[in-house]
Amino acid sequence: MATIRQEKISELIQQELSIIFQKEARNICLGAMVSVTIVRVAPDLSIAKVYLSIFGYKDKKAVLESVKDNKSKVKFALSQVIKKQLRKTPDLNFYLDDSLDYAMEIEQLLKS
């Protein structure tokens, strides 16, 4: 169970990463629309697991790899924004959130 501090940090990181991905969509996300769905922060605030939903691009894994390749740029941009709230920016680990695709697949199976 996450503490209140972890939840606040998770929300802050989620909001700021969403803004960063909107501004830098061409460079980082290959022009795809990327939505930050969930951020989970470790108890010691050293690692943040960031789950991304990717829209408007066929090859989602390529977009995820591009985001992973540009992780240092994303972390630097995030650190510039949250440097007043946190001493150290957590290390970012990006994962593909496929829960929406899974829900659509289940819905199609139920219809047929």
Rosetta blueprint (number, residue, H / E / L):
1 M L
2 A L
3 T L
4 I H
5 R H
6 Q H
7 E H
8 K H
9 I H
10 S H
11 E H
12 L H
13 I H
14 Q H
15 Q H
16 E H
17 L H
18 S H
19 I H
20 I H
21 F H
22 Q H
23 K H
24 E L
25 A H
26 R H
27 N H
28 I H
29 C L
30 L L
31 G L
32 A L
33 M E
34 V E
35 S E
36 V E
37 T E
38 I E
39 V E
40 R E
41 V E
42 A L
43 P L
44 D L
45 L L
46 S L
47 I E
48 A E
49 K E
50 V E
51 Y E
52 L E
53 S E
54 I E
55 F E
56 G L
57 Y L
58 K L
59 D L
60 K H
61 K H
62 A H
63 V H
64 L H
65 E H
66 S H
67 V H
68 K H
69 D H
70 N L
71 K H
72 S H
73 K H
74 V H
75 K H
76 F H
77 A H
78 L H
79 S H
80 Q H
81 V H
82 I H
83 K L
84 K L
85 Q L
86 L L
87 R L
88 K L
89 T L
90 P L
91 D E
92 L E
93 N E
94 F E
95 Y E
96 L E
97 D L
98 D L
99 S H
100 L H
101 D H
102 Y H
103 A H
104 M H
105 E H
106 I H
107 E H
108 Q H
109 L H
110 L H
111 K H
112 S L
